[in-house]
C-alpha cells in the first residue's frame, strides 16, 4: 500500500467496457505529512475519495482485489481514505 494525495480527476468518454462506471482519479504519492514524494498514478476510486484527500492505494495485481475492480484491467486502486496518521506519539496528519 502507498500513501497518496488526490490531485485531480480523469475523464475518458471512450474506454474499455469493463471500466464503464468507475471513477478515475489522479493520485500523487506522498509522505506521512501529506507532502508529495513520488510518482503520479491514475487510480480507480473504490471508496468515494475526493480532491485533496490523502488516501491509501495499491497497485499491480492487488489493485484488482476490491469489489469495484475485480476482473477489471486496472493497475492502481484507491482503497482507503486516511483520517489520521500517528508515528510514535506524534500526530503527523489529520484530515481536515
Wavefront OBJ file of the C-alpha trace (Angstrom):
o trace
v 0.000 0.000 0.000
v 1.107 3.525 -0.762
v 0.074 6.861 0.729
v -1.063 9.360 -1.859
v -2.921 12.630 -2.260
v -5.718 13.054 -4.791
v -4.640 15.929 -7.041
v -7.115 15.648 -9.895
v -9.702 13.732 -11.870
v -9.551 11.983 -15.209
v -12.477 11.815 -17.607
v -12.451 9.373 -20.529
v -15.575 9.196 -22.667
v -14.302 6.193 -24.664
v -12.836 3.323 -22.685
v -12.769 -0.421 -22.248
v -16.362 -1.541 -21.487
v -15.358 -3.111 -18.146
v -14.240 0.349 -16.991
v -17.647 1.936 -17.561
v -18.989 3.457 -14.355
v -15.700 3.662 -12.431
v -14.318 6.986 -11.194
v -10.711 7.678 -12.168
v -8.564 9.969 -10.004
v -5.064 11.382 -10.359
v -3.029 10.493 -7.251
v 0.483 11.600 -6.293
v 2.449 9.573 -3.760
v 3.073 11.462 -0.501
v 4.815 11.110 2.847
v 3.171 10.796 6.271
v 2.842 14.586 6.434
v 0.860 14.663 3.178
v 3.739 16.214 1.210
v 4.383 14.891 -2.339
v 7.317 12.497 -2.605
v 6.791 10.226 -5.577
v 5.143 9.277 -8.808
v 1.720 10.249 -10.095
v -0.732 7.467 -10.974
v -4.247 7.158 -12.296
v -6.274 5.103 -9.844
v -9.772 3.679 -9.780
v -11.656 5.040 -6.770
v -13.201 2.171 -4.810
v -14.172 4.223 -1.732
v -15.528 7.639 -2.765
v -12.378 9.728 -2.352
v -12.308 13.379 -3.331
v -9.921 16.068 -4.474
v -7.274 16.922 -1.852
v -7.786 13.822 0.280
v -4.932 11.654 1.499
v -5.595 8.054 0.534
v -4.105 4.582 0.554
v -3.762 2.991 -2.847
v -2.362 -0.257 -4.120
v -1.006 -1.199 -7.498
v -0.333 -4.278 -9.565
v -2.379 -7.423 -9.055
v -3.522 -6.166 -5.627
v -5.414 -3.370 -7.398
v -7.835 -5.956 -8.780
v -8.762 -7.389 -5.377
v -11.552 -4.938 -4.422
v -15.237 -5.425 -5.138
v -15.173 -2.466 -7.540
v -12.129 -3.643 -9.513
v -12.470 -7.429 -9.589
v -11.684 -8.722 -13.095
v -11.146 -5.189 -14.468
v -7.947 -4.058 -16.249
v -6.666 -1.681 -13.562
v -3.196 -1.146 -12.154
v -3.957 1.211 -9.229
v -6.921 1.369 -6.845
v -7.756 3.746 -4.004
v -8.928 1.519 -1.180
v -8.972 3.800 1.869
v -9.352 7.462 2.804
v -6.907 8.412 5.553
v -8.319 10.159 8.633
v -5.181 10.328 10.760
v -1.527 9.288 10.766
v 0.336 8.908 14.054
v 4.027 7.981 14.104
v 5.294 7.103 17.563
v 3.449 9.547 19.796
v 3.374 12.293 17.168
v 0.271 13.071 15.164
v 1.642 13.735 11.662
v -1.577 14.098 9.657
v -5.214 14.779 10.494
v -7.917 15.016 7.860
v -9.481 18.481 7.688
l 1 2 3 4 5 6 7 8 9 10 11 12 13 14 15 16 17 18 19 20 21 22 23 24 25 26 27 28 29 30 31 32 33 34 35 36 37 38 39 40 41 42 43 44 45 46 47 48 49 50 51 52 53 54 55 56 57 58 59 60 61 62 63 64 65 66 67 68 69 70 71 72 73 74 75 76 77 78 79 80 81 82 83 84 85 86 87 88 89 90 91 92 93 94 95 96
